[in-house]
């Protein structure tokens, strides 16, 4: 289990095989192996806005693991 890269919360729900949702700050996280692949903010209309430029670096290993 890992923490949200935005709010550091453990309150994550699994919405797909490699997709998680943070119930605290309303972002969607996609993972691949042990890396965060993408981060999106869920907008009021249900659309997704990419937050990759804020959270992803070349070495974006899941440093949010416990």
mmCIF file of the N, C-alpha and C atoms, coordinates in Angstrom:
data_MODEL
# 
_entry.id   MODEL 
# 
loop_
_atom_site.group_PDB 
_atom_site.id 
_atom_site.type_symbol 
_atom_site.label_atom_id 
_atom_site.label_alt_id 
_atom_site.label_comp_id 
_atom_site.label_asym_id 
_atom_site.label_entity_id 
_atom_site.label_seq_id 
_atom_site.pdbx_PDB_ins_code 
_atom_site.Cartn_x 
_atom_site.Cartn_y 
_atom_site.Cartn_z 
_atom_site.occupancy 
_atom_site.B_iso_or_equiv 
_atom_site.pdbx_formal_charge 
_atom_site.auth_seq_id 
_atom_site.auth_comp_id 
_atom_site.auth_asym_id 
_atom_site.auth_atom_id 
_atom_site.pdbx_PDB_model_num 
ATOM 1   N N  . UNK A 1 1  ? 0.844   -1.183 0.000   1.00 0.00 ? 1  UNK A N  1 
ATOM 2   C CA . UNK A 1 1  ? 0.000   0.000  0.000   1.00 0.00 ? 1  UNK A CA 1 
ATOM 3   C C  . UNK A 1 1  ? 0.884   1.239  0.000   1.00 0.00 ? 1  UNK A C  1 
ATOM 4   N N  . UNK A 1 2  ? 0.491   2.238  -0.733  1.00 0.00 ? 2  UNK A N  1 
ATOM 5   C CA . UNK A 1 2  ? 1.272   3.457  -0.802  1.00 0.00 ? 2  UNK A CA 1 
ATOM 6   C C  . UNK A 1 2  ? 0.430   4.656  -0.419  1.00 0.00 ? 2  UNK A C  1 
ATOM 7   N N  . UNK A 1 3  ? 1.090   5.777  -0.295  1.00 0.00 ? 3  UNK A N  1 
ATOM 8   C CA . UNK A 1 3  ? 0.423   7.028  0.075   1.00 0.00 ? 3  UNK A CA 1 
ATOM 9   C C  . UNK A 1 3  ? 0.186   7.882  -1.166  1.00 0.00 ? 3  UNK A C  1 
ATOM 10  N N  . UNK A 1 4  ? -0.769  8.759  -1.050  1.00 0.00 ? 4  UNK A N  1 
ATOM 11  C CA . UNK A 1 4  ? -1.059  9.701  -2.122  1.00 0.00 ? 4  UNK A CA 1 
ATOM 12  C C  . UNK A 1 4  ? 0.129   10.655 -2.285  1.00 0.00 ? 4  UNK A C  1 
ATOM 13  N N  . UNK A 1 5  ? 0.594   10.881 -3.517  1.00 0.00 ? 5  UNK A N  1 
ATOM 14  C CA . UNK A 1 5  ? 1.730   11.785 -3.719  1.00 0.00 ? 5  UNK A CA 1 
ATOM 15  C C  . UNK A 1 5  ? 1.367   13.249 -3.484  1.00 0.00 ? 5  UNK A C  1 
ATOM 16  N N  . UNK A 1 6  ? 0.080   13.558 -3.434  1.00 0.00 ? 6  UNK A N  1 
ATOM 17  C CA . UNK A 1 6  ? -0.359  14.927 -3.240  1.00 0.00 ? 6  UNK A CA 1 
ATOM 18  C C  . UNK A 1 6  ? -0.564  15.275 -1.766  1.00 0.00 ? 6  UNK A C  1 
ATOM 19  N N  . UNK A 1 7  ? -1.343  14.461 -1.047  1.00 0.00 ? 7  UNK A N  1 
ATOM 20  C CA . UNK A 1 7  ? -1.707  14.802 0.328   1.00 0.00 ? 7  UNK A CA 1 
ATOM 21  C C  . UNK A 1 7  ? -1.112  13.857 1.367   1.00 0.00 ? 7  UNK A C  1 
ATOM 22  N N  . UNK A 1 8  ? -0.411  12.825 0.917   1.00 0.00 ? 8  UNK A N  1 
ATOM 23  C CA . UNK A 1 8  ? 0.246   11.860 1.786   1.00 0.00 ? 8  UNK A CA 1 
ATOM 24  C C  . UNK A 1 8  ? -0.741  10.986 2.569   1.00 0.00 ? 8  UNK A C  1 
ATOM 25  N N  . UNK A 1 9  ? -1.970  10.890 2.111   1.00 0.00 ? 9  UNK A N  1 
ATOM 26  C CA . UNK A 1 9  ? -3.013  10.114 2.779   1.00 0.00 ? 9  UNK A CA 1 
ATOM 27  C C  . UNK A 1 9  ? -2.946  8.641  2.381   1.00 0.00 ? 9  UNK A C  1 
ATOM 28  N N  . UNK A 1 10 ? -3.392  7.778  3.291   1.00 0.00 ? 10 UNK A N  1 
ATOM 29  C CA . UNK A 1 10 ? -3.535  6.348  2.990   1.00 0.00 ? 10 UNK A CA 1 
ATOM 30  C C  . UNK A 1 10 ? -4.942  6.038  2.494   1.00 0.00 ? 10 UNK A C  1 
ATOM 31  N N  . UNK A 1 11 ? -5.794  7.019  2.411   1.00 0.00 ? 11 UNK A N  1 
ATOM 32  C CA . UNK A 1 11 ? -7.206  6.840  2.072   1.00 0.00 ? 11 UNK A CA 1 
ATOM 33  C C  . UNK A 1 11 ? -7.379  6.689  0.562   1.00 0.00 ? 11 UNK A C  1 
ATOM 34  N N  . UNK A 1 12 ? -6.826  5.597  0.029   1.00 0.00 ? 12 UNK A N  1 
ATOM 35  C CA . UNK A 1 12 ? -6.860  5.339  -1.409  1.00 0.00 ? 12 UNK A CA 1 
ATOM 36  C C  . UNK A 1 12 ? -7.781  4.177  -1.706  1.00 0.00 ? 12 UNK A C  1 
ATOM 37  N N  . UNK A 1 13 ? -8.532  4.318  -2.779  1.00 0.00 ? 13 UNK A N  1 
ATOM 38  C CA . UNK A 1 13 ? -9.380  3.235  -3.237  1.00 0.00 ? 13 UNK A CA 1 
ATOM 39  C C  . UNK A 1 13 ? -8.857  2.708  -4.552  1.00 0.00 ? 13 UNK A C  1 
ATOM 40  N N  . UNK A 1 14 ? -9.040  1.427  -4.768  1.00 0.00 ? 14 UNK A N  1 
ATOM 41  C CA . UNK A 1 14 ? -8.606  0.802  -6.019  1.00 0.00 ? 14 UNK A CA 1 
ATOM 42  C C  . UNK A 1 14 ? -9.787  0.833  -6.983  1.00 0.00 ? 14 UNK A C  1 
ATOM 43  N N  . UNK A 1 15 ? -9.590  1.467  -8.147  1.00 0.00 ? 15 UNK A N  1 
ATOM 44  C CA . UNK A 1 15 ? -10.680 1.577  -9.115  1.00 0.00 ? 15 UNK A CA 1 
ATOM 45  C C  . UNK A 1 15 ? -10.402 0.773  -10.384 1.00 0.00 ? 15 UNK A C  1 
ATOM 46  N N  . UNK A 1 16 ? -9.273  0.113  -10.426 1.00 0.00 ? 16 UNK A N  1 
ATOM 47  C CA . UNK A 1 16 ? -8.909  -0.717 -11.566 1.00 0.00 ? 16 UNK A CA 1 
ATOM 48  C C  . UNK A 1 16 ? -7.645  -1.469 -11.234 1.00 0.00 ? 16 UNK A C  1 
ATOM 49  N N  . UNK A 1 17 ? -7.169  -2.247 -12.195 1.00 0.00 ? 17 UNK A N  1 
ATOM 50  C CA . UNK A 1 17 ? -5.985  -3.076 -11.966 1.00 0.00 ? 17 UNK A CA 1 
ATOM 51  C C  . UNK A 1 17 ? -4.789  -2.242 -11.509 1.00 0.00 ? 17 UNK A C  1 
ATOM 52  N N  . UNK A 1 18 ? -4.545  -1.140 -12.141 1.00 0.00 ? 18 UNK A N  1 
ATOM 53  C CA . UNK A 1 18 ? -3.413  -0.275 -11.807 1.00 0.00 ? 18 UNK A CA 1 
ATOM 54  C C  . UNK A 1 18 ? -3.857  1.161  -11.563 1.00 0.00 ? 18 UNK A C  1 
ATOM 55  N N  . UNK A 1 19 ? -5.102  1.331  -11.133 1.00 0.00 ? 19 UNK A N  1 
ATOM 56  C CA . UNK A 1 19 ? -5.660  2.667  -10.926 1.00 0.00 ? 19 UNK A CA 1 
ATOM 57  C C  . UNK A 1 19 ? -6.141  2.807  -9.488  1.00 0.00 ? 19 UNK A C  1 
ATOM 58  N N  . UNK A 1 20 ? -5.771  3.929  -8.873  1.00 0.00 ? 20 UNK A N  1 
ATOM 59  C CA . UNK A 1 20 ? -6.171  4.217  -7.499  1.00 0.00 ? 20 UNK A CA 1 
ATOM 60  C C  . UNK A 1 20 ? -6.769  5.616  -7.445  1.00 0.00 ? 20 UNK A C  1 
ATOM 61  N N  . UNK A 1 21 ? -7.601  5.846  -6.439  1.00 0.00 ? 21 UNK A N  1 
ATOM 62  C CA . UNK A 1 21 ? -8.271  7.126  -6.261  1.00 0.00 ? 21 UNK A CA 1 
ATOM 63  C C  . UNK A 1 21 ? -8.092  7.580  -4.824  1.00 0.00 ? 21 UNK A C  1 
ATOM 64  N N  . UNK A 1 22 ? -7.671  8.819  -4.632  1.00 0.00 ? 22 UNK A N  1 
ATOM 65  C CA . UNK A 1 22 ? -7.510  9.370  -3.290  1.00 0.00 ? 22 UNK A CA 1 
ATOM 66  C C  . UNK A 1 22 ? -8.819  10.039 -2.877  1.00 0.00 ? 22 UNK A C  1 
ATOM 67  N N  . UNK A 1 23 ? -9.419  9.521  -1.824  1.00 0.00 ? 23 UNK A N  1 
ATOM 68  C CA . UNK A 1 23 ? -10.683 10.052 -1.327  1.00 0.00 ? 23 UNK A CA 1 
ATOM 69  C C  . UNK A 1 23 ? -10.482 11.356 -0.560  1.00 0.00 ? 23 UNK A C  1 
ATOM 70  N N  . UNK A 1 24 ? -9.252  11.681 -0.246  1.00 0.00 ? 24 UNK A N  1 
ATOM 71  C CA . UNK A 1 24 ? -8.987  12.887 0.527   1.00 0.00 ? 24 UNK A CA 1 
ATOM 72  C C  . UNK A 1 24 ? -8.823  14.117 -0.373  1.00 0.00 ? 24 UNK A C  1 
ATOM 73  N N  . UNK A 1 25 ? -8.078  13.973 -1.460  1.00 0.00 ? 25 UNK A N  1 
ATOM 74  C CA . UNK A 1 25 ? -7.824  15.136 -2.331  1.00 0.00 ? 25 UNK A CA 1 
ATOM 75  C C  . UNK A 1 25 ? -8.327  14.945 -3.759  1.00 0.00 ? 25 UNK A C  1 
ATOM 76  N N  . UNK A 1 26 ? -9.012  13.820 -4.023  1.00 0.00 ? 26 UNK A N  1 
ATOM 77  C CA . UNK A 1 26 ? -9.713  13.594 -5.292  1.00 0.00 ? 26 UNK A CA 1 
ATOM 78  C C  . UNK A 1 26 ? -8.806  13.541 -6.515  1.00 0.00 ? 26 UNK A C  1 
ATOM 79  N N  . UNK A 1 27 ? -7.696  12.817 -6.399  1.00 0.00 ? 27 UNK A N  1 
ATOM 80  C CA . UNK A 1 27 ? -6.864  12.605 -7.571  1.00 0.00 ? 27 UNK A CA 1 
ATOM 81  C C  . UNK A 1 27 ? -6.843  11.125 -7.910  1.00 0.00 ? 27 UNK A C  1 
ATOM 82  N N  . UNK A 1 28 ? -6.593  10.839 -9.165  1.00 0.00 ? 28 UNK A N  1 
ATOM 83  C CA . UNK A 1 28 ? -6.502  9.470  -9.662  1.00 0.00 ? 28 UNK A CA 1 
ATOM 84  C C  . UNK A 1 28 ? -5.048  9.187  -9.997  1.00 0.00 ? 28 UNK A C  1 
ATOM 85  N N  . UNK A 1 29 ? -4.568  8.031  -9.579  1.00 0.00 ? 29 UNK A N  1 
ATOM 86  C CA . UNK A 1 29 ? -3.172  7.657  -9.745  1.00 0.00 ? 29 UNK A CA 1 
ATOM 87  C C  . UNK A 1 29 ? -3.111  6.353  -10.535 1.00 0.00 ? 29 UNK A C  1 
ATOM 88  N N  . UNK A 1 30 ? -2.302  6.327  -11.573 1.00 0.00 ? 30 UNK A N  1 
ATOM 89  C CA . UNK A 1 30 ? -2.079  5.120  -12.358 1.00 0.00 ? 30 UNK A CA 1 
ATOM 90  C C  . UNK A 1 30 ? -0.663  4.648  -12.077 1.00 0.00 ? 30 UNK A C  1 
ATOM 91  N N  . UNK A 1 31 ? -0.516  3.341  -11.819 1.00 0.00 ? 31 UNK A N  1 
ATOM 92  C CA . UNK A 1 31 ? 0.803   2.795  -11.522 1.00 0.00 ? 31 UNK A CA 1 
ATOM 93  C C  . UNK A 1 31 ? 1.203   1.753  -12.560 1.00 0.00 ? 31 UNK A C  1 
ATOM 94  N N  . UNK A 1 32 ? 2.506   1.599  -12.718 1.00 0.00 ? 32 UNK A N  1 
ATOM 95  C CA . UNK A 1 32 ? 3.099   0.550  -13.547 1.00 0.00 ? 32 UNK A CA 1 
ATOM 96  C C  . UNK A 1 32 ? 4.260   -0.019 -12.752 1.00 0.00 ? 32 UNK A C  1 
ATOM 97  N N  . UNK A 1 33 ? 4.195   -1.300 -12.432 1.00 0.00 ? 33 UNK A N  1 
ATOM 98  C CA . UNK A 1 33 ? 5.194   -1.968 -11.605 1.00 0.00 ? 33 UNK A CA 1 
ATOM 99  C C  . UNK A 1 33 ? 5.339   -1.212 -10.288 1.00 0.00 ? 33 UNK A C  1 
ATOM 100 N N  . UNK A 1 34 ? 6.494   -0.649 -10.003 1.00 0.00 ? 34 UNK A N  1 
ATOM 101 C CA . UNK A 1 34 ? 6.687   0.072  -8.747  1.00 0.00 ? 34 UNK A CA 1 
ATOM 102 C C  . UNK A 1 34 ? 6.825   1.578  -8.973  1.00 0.00 ? 34 UNK A C  1 
ATOM 103 N N  . UNK A 1 35 ? 6.213   2.071  -10.040 1.00 0.00 ? 35 UNK A N  1 
ATOM 104 C CA . UNK A 1 35 ? 6.303   3.494  -10.376 1.00 0.00 ? 35 UNK A CA 1 
ATOM 105 C C  . UNK A 1 35 ? 4.913   4.106  -10.570 1.00 0.00 ? 35 UNK A C  1 
ATOM 106 N N  . UNK A 1 36 ? 4.816   5.378  -10.232 1.00 0.00 ? 36 UNK A N  1 
ATOM 107 C CA . UNK A 1 36 ? 3.610   6.124  -10.565 1.00 0.00 ? 36 UNK A CA 1 
ATOM 108 C C  . UNK A 1 36 ? 3.719   6.487  -12.039 1.00 0.00 ? 36 UNK A C  1 
ATOM 109 N N  . UNK A 1 37 ? 2.745   6.068  -12.828 1.00 0.00 ? 37 UNK A N  1 
ATOM 110 C CA . UNK A 1 37 ? 2.777   6.316  -14.263 1.00 0.00 ? 37 UNK A CA 1 
ATOM 111 C C  . UNK A 1 37 ? 2.120   7.645  -14.618 1.00 0.00 ? 37 UNK A C  1 
ATOM 112 N N  . UNK A 1 38 ? 1.029   7.986  -13.916 1.00 0.00 ? 38 UNK A N  1 
ATOM 113 C CA . UNK A 1 38 ? 0.352   9.252  -14.174 1.00 0.00 ? 38 UNK A CA 1 
ATOM 114 C C  . UNK A 1 38 ? -0.501  9.644  -12.976 1.00 0.00 ? 38 UNK A C  1 
ATOM 115 N N  . UNK A 1 39 ? -0.742  10.951 -12.885 1.00 0.00 ? 39 UNK A N  1 
ATOM 116 C CA . UNK A 1 39 ? -1.557  11.510 -11.811 1.00 0.00 ? 39 UNK A CA 1 
ATOM 117 C C  . UNK A 1 39 ? -2.533  12.495 -12.451 1.00 0.00 ? 39 UNK A C  1 
ATOM 118 N N  . UNK A 1 40 ? -3.814  12.355 -12.104 1.00 0.00 ? 40 UNK A N  1 
ATOM 119 C CA . UNK A 1 40 ? -4.848  13.208 -12.669 1.00 0.00 ? 40 UNK A CA 1 
ATOM 120 C C  . UNK A 1 40 ? -5.733  13.770 -11.570 1.00 0.00 ? 40 UNK A C  1 
ATOM 121 N N  . UNK A 1 41 ? -6.178  14.989 -11.756 1.00 0.00 ? 41 UNK A N  1 
ATOM 122 C CA . UNK A 1 41 ? -7.192  15.579 -10.890 1.00 0.00 ? 41 UNK A CA 1 
ATOM 123 C C  . UNK A 1 41 ? -8.547  15.324 -11.533 1.00 0.00 ? 41 UNK A C  1 
ATOM 124 N N  . UNK A 1 42 ? -9.499  14.858 -10.749 1.00 0.00 ? 42 UNK A N  1 
ATOM 125 C CA . UNK A 1 42 ? -10.846 14.622 -11.245 1.00 0.00 ? 42 UNK A CA 1 
ATOM 126 C C  . UNK A 1 42 ? -11.632 15.917 -11.085 1.00 0.00 ? 42 UNK A C  1 
ATOM 127 N N  . UNK A 1 43 ? -12.105 16.458 -12.195 1.00 0.00 ? 43 UNK A N  1 
ATOM 128 C CA . UNK A 1 43 ? -12.848 17.719 -12.187 1.00 0.00 ? 43 UNK A CA 1 
ATOM 129 C C  . UNK A 1 43 ? -14.317 17.473 -11.843 1.00 0.00 ? 43 UNK A C  1 
ATOM 130 N N  . UNK A 1 44 ? -15.052 18.536 -11.570 1.00 0.00 ? 44 UNK A N  1 
ATOM 131 C CA . UNK A 1 44 ? -16.465 18.427 -11.188 1.00 0.00 ? 44 UNK A CA 1 
ATOM 132 C C  . UNK A 1 44 ? -17.312 17.730 -12.237 1.00 0.00 ? 44 UNK A C  1 
ATOM 133 N N  . UNK A 1 45 ? -16.973 17.919 -13.519 1.00 0.00 ? 45 UNK A N  1 
ATOM 134 C CA . UNK A 1 45 ? -17.749 17.301 -14.597 1.00 0.00 ? 45 UNK A CA 1 
ATOM 135 C C  . UNK A 1 45 ? -17.301 15.870 -14.896 1.00 0.00 ? 45 UNK A C  1 
ATOM 136 N N  . UNK A 1 46 ? -16.326 15.364 -14.130 1.00 0.00 ? 46 UNK A N  1 
ATOM 137 C CA . UNK A 1 46 ? -15.845 14.002 -14.319 1.00 0.00 ? 46 UNK A CA 1 
ATOM 138 C C  . UNK A 1 46 ? -14.642 13.887 -15.237 1.00 0.00 ? 46 UNK A C  1 
ATOM 139 N N  . UNK A 1 47 ? -14.265 14.980 -15.872 1.00 0.00 ? 47 UNK A N  1 
ATOM 140 C CA . UNK A 1 47 ? -13.096 14.941 -16.746 1.00 0.00 ? 47 UNK A CA 1 
ATOM 141 C C  . UNK A 1 47 ? -11.824 14.906 -15.903 1.00 0.00 ? 47 UNK A C  1 
ATOM 142 N N  . UNK A 1 48 ? -10.733 14.519 -16.536 1.00 0.00 ? 48 UNK A N  1 
ATOM 143 C CA . UNK A 1 48 ? -9.454  14.407 -15.850 1.00 0.00 ? 48 UNK A CA 1 
ATOM 144 C C  . UNK A 1 48 ? -8.484  15.463 -16.359 1.00 0.00 ? 48 UNK A C  1 
ATOM 145 N N  . UNK A 1 49 ? -7.760  16.077 -15.437 1.00 0.00 ? 49 UNK A N  1 
ATOM 146 C CA . UNK A 1 49 ? -6.720  17.036 -15.777 1.00 0.00 ? 49 UNK A CA 1 
ATOM 147 C C  . UNK A 1 49 ? -5.390  16.458 -15.317 1.00 0.00 ? 49 UNK A C  1 
ATOM 148 N N  . UNK A 1 50 ? -4.439  16.377 -16.224 1.00 0.00 ? 50 UNK A N  1 
ATOM 149 C CA . UNK A 1 50 ? -3.143  15.784 -15.903 1.00 0.00 ? 50 UNK A CA 1 
ATOM 150 C C  . UNK A 1 50 ? -2.375  16.647 -14.904 1.00 0.00 ? 50 UNK A C  1 
ATOM 151 N N  . UNK A 1 51 ? -1.808  15.982 -13.905 1.00 0.00 ? 51 UNK A N  1 
ATOM 152 C CA . UNK A 1 51 ? -0.933  16.629 -12.932 1.00 0.00 ? 51 UNK A CA 1 
ATOM 153 C C  . UNK A 1 51 ? 0.480   16.056 -13.022 1.00 0.00 ? 51 UNK A C  1 
ATOM 154 N N  . UNK A 1 52 ? 0.767   15.394 -14.131 1.00 0.00 ? 52 UNK A N  1 
ATOM 155 C CA . UNK A 1 52 ? 2.060   14.733 -14.301 1.00 0.00 ? 52 UNK A CA 1 
ATOM 156 C C  . UNK A 1 52 ? 3.227   15.708 -14.184 1.00 0.00 ? 52 UNK A C  1 
ATOM 157 N N  . UNK A 1 53 ? 3.062   16.920 -14.689 1.00 0.00 ? 53 UNK A N  1 
ATOM 158 C CA . UNK A 1 53 ? 4.159   17.879 -14.631 1.00 0.00 ? 53 UNK A CA 1 
ATOM 159 C C  . UNK A 1 53 ? 4.483   18.292 -13.193 1.00 0.00 ? 53 UNK A C  1 
ATOM 160 N N  . UNK A 1 54 ? 3.549   18.111 -12.268 1.00 0.00 ? 54 UNK A N  1 
ATOM 161 C CA . UNK A 1 54 ? 3.784   18.456 -10.867 1.00 0.00 ? 54 UNK A CA 1 
ATOM 162 C C  . UNK A 1 54 ? 4.375   17.307 -10.058 1.00 0.00 ? 54 UNK A C  1 
ATOM 163 N N  . UNK A 1 55 ? 4.023   16.068 -10.387 1.00 0.00 ? 55 UNK A N  1 
ATOM 164 C CA . UNK A 1 55 ? 4.366   14.938 -9.546  1.00 0.00 ? 55 UNK A CA 1 
ATOM 165 C C  . UNK A 1 55 ? 5.371   13.960 -10.120 1.00 0.00 ? 55 UNK A C  1 
ATOM 166 N N  . UNK A 1 56 ? 5.544   13.946 -11.412 1.00 0.00 ? 56 UNK A N  1 
ATOM 167 C CA . UNK A 1 56 ? 6.421   12.933 -12.004 1.00 0.00 ? 56 UNK A CA 1 
ATOM 168 C C  . UNK A 1 56 ? 7.778   13.506 -12.366 1.00 0.00 ? 56 UNK A C  1 
ATOM 169 N N  . UNK A 1 57 ? 8.781   12.731 -12.052 1.00 0.00 ? 57 UNK A N  1 
ATOM 170 C CA . UNK A 1 57 ? 10.152  13.038 -12.428 1.00 0.00 ? 57 UNK A CA 1 
ATOM 171 C C  . UNK A 1 57 ? 10.684  11.809 -13.136 1.00 0.00 ? 57 UNK A C  1 
ATOM 172 N N  . UNK A 1 58 ? 11.862  11.884 -13.639 1.00 0.00 ? 58 UNK A N  1 
ATOM 173 C CA . UNK A 1 58 ? 12.436  10.719 -14.315 1.00 0.00 ? 58 UNK A CA 1 
ATOM 174 C C  . UNK A 1 58 ? 12.539  9.533  -13.382 1.00 0.00 ? 58 UNK A C  1 
ATOM 175 N N  . UNK A 1 59 ? 12.827  9.763  -12.138 1.00 0.00 ? 59 UNK A N  1 
ATOM 176 C CA . UNK A 1 59 ? 12.932  8.664  -11.174 1.00 0.00 ? 59 UNK A CA 1 
ATOM 177 C C  . UNK A 1 59 ? 11.744  8.714  -10.225 1.00 0.00 ? 59 UNK A C  1 
ATOM 178 N N  . UNK A 1 60 ? 10.561  8.510  -10.755 1.00 0.00 ? 60 UNK A N  1 
ATOM 179 C CA . UNK A 1 60 ? 9.334   8.623  -9.961  1.00 0.00 ? 60 UNK A CA 1 
ATOM 180 C C  . UNK A 1 60 ? 8.970   7.307  -9.288  1.00 0.00 ? 60 UNK A C  1 
ATOM 181 N N  . UNK A 1 61 ? 9.891   6.739  -8.556  1.00 0.00 ? 61 UNK A N  1 
ATOM 182 C CA . UNK A 1 61 ? 9.615   5.507  -7.813  1.00 0.00 ? 61 UNK A CA 1 
ATOM 183 C C  . UNK A 1 61 ? 8.612   5.824  -6.713  1.00 0.00 ? 61 UNK A C  1 
ATOM 184 N N  . UNK A 1 62 ? 7.872   4.842  -6.308  1.00 0.00 ? 62 UNK A N  1 
ATOM 185 C CA . UNK A 1 62 ? 6.876   5.042  -5.275  1.00 0.00 ? 62 UNK A CA 1 
ATOM 186 C C  . UNK A 1 62 ? 7.558   5.263  -3.922  1.00 0.00 ? 62 UNK A C  1 
ATOM 187 N N  . UNK A 1 63 ? 7.974   6.482  -3.691  1.00 0.00 ? 63 UNK A N  1 
ATOM 188 C CA . UNK A 1 63 ? 8.596   6.796  -2.414  1.00 0.00 ? 63 UNK A CA 1 
ATOM 189 C C  . UNK A 1 63 ? 7.542   6.971  -1.345  1.00 0.00 ? 63 UNK A C  1 
ATOM 190 N N  . UNK A 1 64 ? 6.315   6.727  -1.702  1.00 0.00 ? 64 UNK A N  1 
ATOM 191 C CA . UNK A 1 64 ? 5.205   6.894  -0.783  1.00 0.00 ? 64 UNK A CA 1 
ATOM 192 C C  . UNK A 1 64 ? 4.811   5.576  -0.147  1.00 0.00 ? 64 UNK A C  1 
ATOM 193 N N  . UNK A 1 65 ? 5.643   4.552  -0.297  1.00 0.00 ? 65 UNK A N  1 
ATOM 194 C CA . UNK A 1 65 ? 5.364   3.249  0.289   1.00 0.00 ? 65 UNK A CA 1 
ATOM 195 C C  . UNK A 1 65 ? 5.606   3.290  1.792   1.00 0.00 ? 65 UNK A C  1 
ATOM 196 N N  . UNK A 1 66 ? 4.844   2.496  2.508   1.00 0.00 ? 66 UNK A N  1 
ATOM 197 C CA . UNK A 1 66 ? 5.067   2.358  3.956   1.00 0.00 ? 66 UNK A CA 1 
ATOM 198 C C  . UNK A 1 66 ? 5.917   1.165  4.249   1.00 0.00 ? 66 UNK A C  1 
# 
